Amino acid sequence: MPRTRTIPAEPGPLTIDLDATALVIIDMQRDFLEPGGFGESLGNDVSLLAAAVPPCRALLAAARAAGLLVVHTREGHAPDLSDAPPAKVARGAPRARIGDPGPMGRILIRGEAGHDIVPDLAPAPGEIVIDKPGKGAFYATGLAAVLAERGIASLIVCGVTTEVCVHTTVREANDRGYRCLVVSDACGSYFPAFHEAGLAMIAAQGGIFGWVAPSAAVLPAVAPVDGPSRAA
Protein backbone atom coordinates (compact mmCIF):
# COMPACT_ATOMS: atom_id res chain seq x y z
CA MET A 1 0.00 0.00 0.00
CA PRO A 2 1.46 3.40 -0.94
CA ARG A 3 2.55 5.61 1.92
CA THR A 4 1.14 8.84 0.51
CA ARG A 5 1.64 12.21 2.15
CA THR A 6 0.48 15.67 1.13
CA ILE A 7 2.87 18.54 1.79
CA PRO A 8 1.74 22.18 1.82
CA ALA A 9 4.02 23.92 -0.65
CA GLU A 10 4.28 26.60 -3.29
CA PRO A 11 2.68 26.87 -5.79
CA GLY A 12 0.27 24.30 -4.29
CA PRO A 13 0.09 21.10 -2.22
CA LEU A 14 2.26 18.20 -3.36
CA THR A 15 1.26 14.58 -2.75
CA ILE A 16 4.08 12.04 -2.70
CA ASP A 17 4.47 8.33 -2.06
CA LEU A 18 7.27 7.90 0.48
CA ASP A 19 8.19 4.55 -1.04
CA ALA A 20 8.86 6.28 -4.37
CA THR A 21 10.61 9.32 -2.91
CA ALA A 22 14.30 10.04 -2.37
CA LEU A 23 16.02 12.68 -0.30
CA VAL A 24 18.82 14.24 -2.36
CA ILE A 25 21.36 16.29 -0.40
CA ILE A 26 23.46 18.38 -2.73
CA ASP A 27 27.16 19.09 -2.13
CA MET A 28 27.23 19.73 1.62
CA GLN A 29 31.01 19.52 1.45
CA ARG A 30 33.79 21.03 3.49
CA ASP A 31 35.20 22.71 0.38
CA PHE A 32 32.00 24.76 0.11
CA LEU A 33 31.00 25.22 3.76
CA GLU A 34 34.28 25.60 5.63
CA PRO A 35 37.09 28.18 5.57
CA GLY A 36 39.94 27.31 3.23
CA GLY A 37 37.88 25.51 0.62
CA PHE A 38 36.89 26.29 -2.93
CA GLY A 39 33.95 28.49 -1.91
CA GLU A 40 36.18 30.80 0.08
CA SER A 41 38.83 30.77 -2.66
CA LEU A 42 36.27 32.49 -4.89
CA GLY A 43 35.95 35.27 -2.33
CA ASN A 44 32.73 34.06 -0.69
CA ASP A 45 31.66 34.25 2.96
CA VAL A 46 31.23 30.54 3.65
CA SER A 47 29.50 31.20 6.97
CA LEU A 48 26.37 32.15 5.01
CA LEU A 49 25.80 28.46 4.24
CA ALA A 50 25.83 27.35 7.88
CA ALA A 51 22.10 28.00 8.39
CA ALA A 52 21.24 25.18 5.98
CA VAL A 53 23.01 22.51 8.03
CA PRO A 54 20.47 22.04 10.90
CA PRO A 55 17.44 21.74 8.56
CA CYS A 56 19.39 19.31 6.36
CA ARG A 57 20.30 17.29 9.42
CA ALA A 58 16.65 17.14 10.52
CA LEU A 59 15.54 16.05 7.05
CA LEU A 60 18.24 13.40 6.94
CA ALA A 61 17.18 11.97 10.30
CA ALA A 62 13.52 11.91 9.25
CA ALA A 63 14.30 10.30 5.90
CA ARG A 64 16.37 7.59 7.56
CA ALA A 65 13.63 6.90 10.09
CA ALA A 66 11.03 6.65 7.33
CA GLY A 67 13.19 4.41 5.16
CA LEU A 68 13.50 6.82 2.25
CA LEU A 69 16.28 6.38 -0.24
CA VAL A 70 18.98 8.89 0.70
CA VAL A 71 21.37 10.25 -1.93
CA HIS A 72 24.33 12.48 -1.14
CA THR A 73 26.21 14.29 -3.90
CA ARG A 74 29.74 15.67 -3.97
CA GLU A 75 31.16 17.94 -6.64
CA GLY A 76 34.80 17.26 -7.34
CA HIS A 77 37.38 16.07 -9.79
CA ALA A 78 39.92 13.36 -10.45
CA PRO A 79 43.43 14.07 -9.11
CA ASP A 80 44.75 14.52 -12.65
CA LEU A 81 41.94 17.01 -13.44
CA SER A 82 41.05 15.02 -16.54
CA ASP A 83 37.34 15.68 -15.90
CA ALA A 84 37.76 19.39 -15.07
CA PRO A 85 37.36 21.75 -18.03
CA PRO A 86 40.14 24.37 -18.15
CA ALA A 87 37.56 27.18 -18.10
CA LYS A 88 36.20 25.87 -14.80
CA VAL A 89 39.64 25.54 -13.24
CA ALA A 90 40.50 29.11 -14.24
CA ARG A 91 37.52 30.49 -12.29
CA GLY A 92 39.28 29.84 -8.99
CA ALA A 93 41.70 32.75 -9.52
CA PRO A 94 43.15 34.80 -7.99
CA ARG A 95 43.41 33.14 -4.56
CA ALA A 96 43.31 29.41 -5.30
CA ARG A 97 42.07 27.14 -8.05
CA ILE A 98 40.67 23.64 -8.31
CA GLY A 99 43.52 21.23 -7.69
CA ASP A 100 45.70 23.74 -5.85
CA PRO A 101 46.84 22.98 -2.29
CA GLY A 102 44.56 24.25 0.47
CA PRO A 103 44.12 23.82 4.23
CA MET A 104 42.03 20.68 3.61
CA GLY A 105 44.15 19.20 0.83
CA ARG A 106 43.93 19.88 -2.87
CA ILE A 107 40.85 21.99 -3.53
CA LEU A 108 37.79 20.14 -4.85
CA ILE A 109 39.69 16.91 -5.54
CA ARG A 110 38.15 13.52 -4.79
CA GLY A 111 39.79 11.81 -1.87
CA GLU A 112 40.95 15.01 -0.21
CA ALA A 113 39.54 16.10 3.15
CA GLY A 114 37.87 19.18 1.66
CA HIS A 115 35.90 17.01 -0.74
CA ASP A 116 34.24 15.20 2.17
CA ILE A 117 30.72 15.94 3.33
CA VAL A 118 30.59 17.94 6.57
CA PRO A 119 30.54 15.66 9.64
CA ASP A 120 27.01 16.66 10.71
CA LEU A 121 25.65 15.21 7.45
CA ALA A 122 28.05 12.32 6.91
CA PRO A 123 26.54 9.44 4.87
CA ALA A 124 25.53 6.34 6.79
CA PRO A 125 26.65 2.90 5.62
CA GLY A 126 24.64 1.91 2.56
CA GLU A 127 23.56 5.40 1.58
CA ILE A 128 24.22 6.41 -2.00
CA VAL A 129 27.02 8.90 -2.66
CA ILE A 130 27.17 10.38 -6.15
CA ASP A 131 30.46 12.00 -7.16
CA LYS A 132 29.79 14.51 -9.91
CA PRO A 133 32.19 16.59 -12.00
CA GLY A 134 29.62 19.25 -12.88
CA LYS A 135 26.89 21.32 -11.30
CA GLY A 136 24.02 18.96 -11.98
CA ALA A 137 23.81 15.58 -10.25
CA PHE A 138 22.73 13.78 -13.43
CA TYR A 139 25.61 14.88 -15.65
CA ALA A 140 28.30 12.18 -16.07
CA THR A 141 27.02 10.18 -13.07
CA GLY A 142 24.96 7.07 -12.38
CA LEU A 143 22.17 8.92 -10.56
CA ALA A 144 19.51 8.29 -13.20
CA ALA A 145 20.15 4.54 -13.05
CA VAL A 146 20.05 4.53 -9.24
CA LEU A 147 16.67 6.28 -9.15
CA ALA A 148 15.18 4.15 -11.93
CA GLU A 149 16.29 0.91 -10.28
CA ARG A 150 14.49 1.89 -7.08
CA GLY A 151 11.32 3.19 -8.74
CA ILE A 152 11.76 6.77 -7.55
CA ALA A 153 9.25 9.33 -8.85
CA SER A 154 9.71 12.27 -6.44
CA LEU A 155 12.78 14.00 -5.07
CA ILE A 156 13.08 16.05 -1.89
CA VAL A 157 16.07 18.27 -2.60
CA CYS A 158 18.27 20.32 -0.30
CA GLY A 159 21.87 21.49 -0.13
CA VAL A 160 24.12 24.13 -1.66
CA THR A 161 24.16 26.33 -3.45
CA THR A 162 20.54 27.13 -4.20
CA GLU A 163 21.03 28.89 -7.52
CA VAL A 164 23.85 26.70 -8.84
CA CYS A 165 24.07 22.97 -8.04
CA VAL A 166 20.62 22.68 -6.44
CA HIS A 167 18.96 24.56 -9.28
CA THR A 168 20.84 22.68 -11.99
CA THR A 169 19.96 19.31 -10.46
CA VAL A 170 16.28 20.24 -10.14
CA ARG A 171 16.18 21.41 -13.74
CA GLU A 172 17.80 18.16 -14.88
CA ALA A 173 15.39 16.12 -12.79
CA ASN A 174 12.38 18.06 -14.05
CA ASP A 175 13.38 17.31 -17.65
CA ARG A 176 13.54 13.62 -16.73
CA GLY A 177 10.02 13.61 -15.29
CA TYR A 178 10.76 13.73 -11.55
CA ARG A 179 8.57 15.74 -9.19
CA CYS A 180 10.96 17.90 -7.18
CA LEU A 181 10.32 19.51 -3.82
CA VAL A 182 13.02 21.97 -2.77
CA VAL A 183 13.26 22.58 0.97
CA SER A 184 13.78 26.31 1.25
CA ASP A 185 15.59 26.63 4.59
CA ALA A 186 17.68 23.50 3.95
CA CYS A 187 19.33 25.22 0.97
CA GLY A 188 21.82 28.04 1.05
CA SER A 189 23.76 30.48 -1.08
CA TYR A 190 26.67 32.86 -0.69
CA PHE A 191 24.25 35.47 -2.08
CA PRO A 192 20.94 35.71 -0.16
CA ALA A 193 19.26 37.48 -3.06
CA PHE A 194 20.21 34.62 -5.40
CA HIS A 195 18.79 32.13 -2.89
CA GLU A 196 15.43 33.90 -2.84
CA ALA A 197 15.36 34.34 -6.60
CA GLY A 198 16.30 30.71 -7.17
CA LEU A 199 13.45 29.45 -5.00
CA ALA A 200 10.99 31.82 -6.67
CA MET A 201 12.03 30.57 -10.11
CA ILE A 202 11.35 26.95 -9.16
CA ALA A 203 7.78 27.55 -8.04
CA ALA A 204 6.92 30.22 -10.63
CA GLN A 205 4.35 29.71 -13.38
CA GLY A 206 2.54 26.93 -11.57
CA GLY A 207 5.72 25.13 -10.53
CA ILE A 208 7.74 25.27 -13.72
CA PHE A 209 10.58 23.30 -12.11
CA GLY A 210 8.89 21.96 -8.98
CA TRP A 211 7.61 22.85 -5.54
CA VAL A 212 9.10 24.78 -2.62
CA ALA A 213 8.36 24.36 1.08
CA PRO A 214 10.16 24.98 4.41
CA SER A 215 11.40 22.05 6.47
CA ALA A 216 8.64 22.71 9.03
CA ALA A 217 6.11 21.65 6.39
CA VAL A 218 8.14 18.73 5.04
CA LEU A 219 9.25 17.02 8.26
CA PRO A 220 5.76 16.04 9.52
CA ALA A 221 4.98 14.51 6.14
CA VAL A 222 8.14 12.44 6.07
CA ALA A 223 7.92 11.24 9.67
CA PRO A 224 6.91 7.57 9.81
CA VAL A 225 3.47 7.32 11.40
CA ASP A 226 2.13 4.01 10.12
CA GLY A 227 3.52 0.61 9.36
CA PRO A 228 7.05 -0.55 8.70
CA SER A 229 9.31 1.66 6.64
CA ARG A 230 11.10 0.51 3.54
CA ALA A 231 14.84 0.03 4.04
CA ALA A 232 16.92 2.49 2.06
C-alpha positions in Angstrom: 0.0 0.0 0.0 1.5 3.4 -0.9 2.5 5.6 1.9 1.1 8.8 0.5 1.6 12.2 2.2 0.5 15.7 1.1 2.9 18.5 1.8 1.7 22.2 1.8 4.0 23.9 -0.6 4.3 26.6 -3.3 2.7 26.9 -5.8 0.3 24.3 -4.3 0.1 21.1 -2.2 2.3 18.2 -3.4 1.3 14.6 -2.7 4.1 12.0 -2.7 4.5 8.3 -2.1 7.3 7.9 0.5 8.2 4.6 -1.0 8.9 6.3 -4.4 10.6 9.3 -2.9 14.3 10.0 -2.4 16.0 12.7 -0.3 18.8 14.2 -2.4 21.4 16.3 -0.4 23.5 18.4 -2.7 27.2 19.1 -2.1 27.2 19.7 1.6 31.0 19.5 1.4 33.8 21.0 3.5 35.2 22.7 0.4 32.0 24.8 0.1 31.0 25.2 3.8 34.3 25.6 5.6 37.1 28.2 5.6 39.9 27.3 3.2 37.9 25.5 0.6 36.9 26.3 -2.9 34.0 28.5 -1.9 36.2 30.8 0.1 38.8 30.8 -2.7 36.3 32.5 -4.9 35.9 35.3 -2.3 32.7 34.1 -0.7 31.7 34.2 3.0 31.2 30.5 3.7 29.5 31.2 7.0 26.4 32.1 5.0 25.8 28.5 4.2 25.8 27.3 7.9 22.1 28.0 8.4 21.2 25.2 6.0 23.0 22.5 8.0 20.5 22.0 10.9 17.4 21.7 8.6 19.4 19.3 6.4 20.3 17.3 9.4 16.6 17.1 10.5 15.5 16.1 7.1 18.2 13.4 6.9 17.2 12.0 10.3 13.5 11.9 9.2 14.3 10.3 5.9 16.4 7.6 7.6 13.6 6.9 10.1 11.0 6.7 7.3 13.2 4.4 5.2 13.5 6.8 2.2 16.3 6.4 -0.2 19.0 8.9 0.7 21.4 10.2 -1.9 24.3 12.5 -1.1 26.2 14.3 -3.9 29.7 15.7 -4.0 31.2 17.9 -6.6 34.8 17.3 -7.3 37.4 16.1 -9.8 39.9 13.4 -10.4 43.4 14.1 -9.1 44.8 14.5 -12.7 41.9 17.0 -13.4 41.0 15.0 -16.5 37.3 15.7 -15.9 37.8 19.4 -15.1 37.4 21.8 -18.0 40.1 24.4 -18.2 37.6 27.2 -18.1 36.2 25.9 -14.8 39.6 25.5 -13.2 40.5 29.1 -14.2 37.5 30.5 -12.3 39.3 29.8 -9.0 41.7 32.7 -9.5 43.1 34.8 -8.0 43.4 33.1 -4.6 43.3 29.4 -5.3 42.1 27.1 -8.1 40.7 23.6 -8.3 43.5 21.2 -7.7 45.7 23.7 -5.8 46.8 23.0 -2.3 44.6 24.3 0.5 44.1 23.8 4.2 42.0 20.7 3.6 44.2 19.2 0.8 43.9 19.9 -2.9 40.9 22.0 -3.5 37.8 20.1 -4.8 39.7 16.9 -5.5 38.2 13.5 -4.8 39.8 11.8 -1.9 41.0 15.0 -0.2 39.5 16.1 3.2 37.9 19.2 1.7 35.9 17.0 -0.7 34.2 15.2 2.2 30.7 15.9 3.3 30.6 17.9 6.6 30.5 15.7 9.6 27.0 16.7 10.7 25.7 15.2 7.4 28.1 12.3 6.9 26.5 9.4 4.9 25.5 6.3 6.8 26.6 2.9 5.6 24.6 1.9 2.6 23.6 5.4 1.6 24.2 6.4 -2.0 27.0 8.9 -2.7 27.2 10.4 -6.2 30.5 12.0 -7.2 29.8 14.5 -9.9 32.2 16.6 -12.0 29.6 19.2 -12.9 26.9 21.3 -11.3 24.0 19.0 -12.0 23.8 15.6 -10.2 22.7 13.8 -13.4 25.6 14.9 -15.7 28.3 12.2 -16.1 27.0 10.2 -13.1 25.0 7.1 -12.4 22.2 8.9 -10.6 19.5 8.3 -13.2 20.1 4.5 -13.1 20.0 4.5 -9.2 16.7 6.3 -9.2 15.2 4.1 -11.9 16.3 0.9 -10.3 14.5 1.9 -7.1 11.3 3.2 -8.7 11.8 6.8 -7.6 9.3 9.3 -8.8 9.7 12.3 -6.4 12.8 14.0 -5.1 13.1 16.1 -1.9 16.1 18.3 -2.6 18.3 20.3 -0.3 21.9 21.5 -0.1 24.1 24.1 -1.7 24.2 26.3 -3.5 20.5 27.1 -4.2 21.0 28.9 -7.5 23.9 26.7 -8.8 24.1 23.0 -8.0 20.6 22.7 -6.4 19.0 24.6 -9.3 20.8 22.7 -12.0 20.0 19.3 -10.5 16.3 20.2 -10.1 16.2 21.4 -13.7 17.8 18.2 -14.9 15.4 16.1 -12.8 12.4 18.1 -14.1 13.4 17.3 -17.7 13.5 13.6 -16.7 10.0 13.6 -15.3 10.8 13.7 -11.6 8.6 15.7 -9.2 11.0 17.9 -7.2 10.3 19.5 -3.8 13.0 22.0 -2.8 13.3 22.6 1.0 13.8 26.3 1.3 15.6 26.6 4.6 17.7 23.5 4.0 19.3 25.2 1.0 21.8 28.0 1.0 23.8 30.5 -1.1 26.7 32.9 -0.7 24.3 35.5 -2.1 20.9 35.7 -0.2 19.3 37.5 -3.1 20.2 34.6 -5.4 18.8 32.1 -2.9 15.4 33.9 -2.8 15.4 34.3 -6.6 16.3 30.7 -7.2 13.5 29.4 -5.0 11.0 31.8 -6.7 12.0 30.6 -10.1 11.4 27.0 -9.2 7.8 27.6 -8.0 6.9 30.2 -10.6 4.4 29.7 -13.4 2.5 26.9 -11.6 5.7 25.1 -10.5 7.7 25.3 -13.7 10.6 23.3 -12.1 8.9 22.0 -9.0 7.6 22.8 -5.5 9.1 24.8 -2.6 8.4 24.4 1.1 10.2 25.0 4.4 11.4 22.1 6.5 8.6 22.7 9.0 6.1 21.7 6.4 8.1 18.7 5.0 9.2 17.0 8.3 5.8 16.0 9.5 5.0 14.5 6.1 8.1 12.4 6.1 7.9 11.2 9.7 6.9 7.6 9.8 3.5 7.3 11.4 2.1 4.0 10.1 3.5 0.6 9.4 7.0 -0.5 8.7 9.3 1.7 6.6 11.1 0.5 3.5 14.8 0.0 4.0 16.9 2.5 2.1 
